Amino acid sequence: MPFPSLGLSAPLVRAVTERNYLAPTPVQTAAIPAILRGEDVWASAQTGSGKTAAFALPILQRLADTPRERGRFVRVLILVPTRELAAQVAAAFRVYGRHQPGPSMKILAIFGGVSINPQMMALRGGADIVVATPGRLLDLESHNALSLSAVSTLVLDEADRLFDLGFADELGRILARLPARRQNLLFSATFPPEVETLAGKLLHSPTRVAVETAPAAQPAIVQRAIEVDPPRRAQLLRHLIQTNGWTRVLVFVATKYATEHIAEKLRKAGLDASAFHGELSQGARAQALSRFKEAKVGVLVVTDLASRGIDIVRLPVVVNFDLPRSAVDYTHRIGRTGRAGESGIAVSFISAETHAHFALIEKRHNLNLPREQIPGFEPVEVEVPAPIVSPAGGGIKGKRPSKKDKLRAAAARAQKTVTSTAGASAPVGRGADPARPPSAPVNPPAGATKSSPVSTALPPRPAKPFRPLRLPFRGRLR
Ligand code: AMP
């Protein structure tokens, strides 16, 4: 279905044609006509699905029909979880609205981490469209820099992430300041209970839009799982970048410290790498991202801050240097590549210790990736016992057994082994007792020589699951 048949005006169709959008994406096909009709929309769509244009195009069209009132009023409010997403969504509105006739729309991105004064100045006389993070929006409102009493359309973009980042309170306060009559559009990749509850309160007879988001349903992304010992990951990454000629790589790690540490390691190995995380100043964050987007830097090492919403055109490779905590985060991370029909590669590094966690992520996504080993980087560490997974399907974020659970399970297994081996030959080697390293001595059977008495009465020895010895990597990257 071509764009004009969705009911969009010629200037908007011209703008998307210039962006080389040949046809609307599924979320656009479903949402645009409903938003043009003034309906509420409840869309489950992740970034990469074209969701920004799905709400931006019809909003621009509806705004063009009515002029802005005088005063501090905001006509359309879009709430987003991160500063980068605010800037990105505002920029998309400007691009899509560039050919609209009449006075140009006032589109503002508002977010914290930068001085509030320029934002207060920019808000003088109100604005047509404000794309904001919740905290700064409330700050500005409390300074009387804007009024939310005339908002005709509210968009919650990445609603699940707004809750993840702890904006529930702010959201409640903002909603209380909006007029009762308005159009509500809710976009979210997932629908945890908080988002479901919010949707129930917020939306009136919404049009439901559901777009398939499972990574398995994105054939454009080639997913690979490579086994490697943790201390050798930086070397392997460098090897992969060089042998595959990857020009731009987004590398996900678990902590802010790791972004700096790995970026530094890669720079020492001669790669052009930068770090990106939430503790950088807003200026440094914007600079790191724009240099990466403009392909001025080849490797950006990031925390999950960059896994949602950030749109990097033609990003060929994403690497999970550290695995994501949840299956949902996996989807968001790998969704940074293979955007809007492009192809991409998503590589996950798997170690003996993270093997079981990755298996759970695969299970959630109905994936079964072959495990690869790269010559020269074959792992030597041995696998730890798989975590105990509850029948309810836990095992990932929030549902994983705690360290104590694992210790208890290991102790119970050890107890069982002792009991069942009494009188039989002792189990030897890997797999005999998953709580024990392959080379560790086992309790000999009952009836063994006096010098090595056994004892089913002994307390179960391995109170702790075996973890492979981890030496900090001190070598230089070759
Ligand atoms: P989003 O899901 O809004 O973050 O968009 C992801 C990417 O898809 C952005 O780079 C958009 O420019 C691009 N995009 C949006 N709609 C289309 C379309 N109909 N055809 C091709 N690319 C699109």
Residues whose N, C-alpha, C, O or C-beta is under 5 A from the ligand:
A	BS01	AMP	N20 Y21 L22 A23 P24 T25 Q46 T47 G48 S49 G50 K51 T52 A53 G309 D311 R339 A340
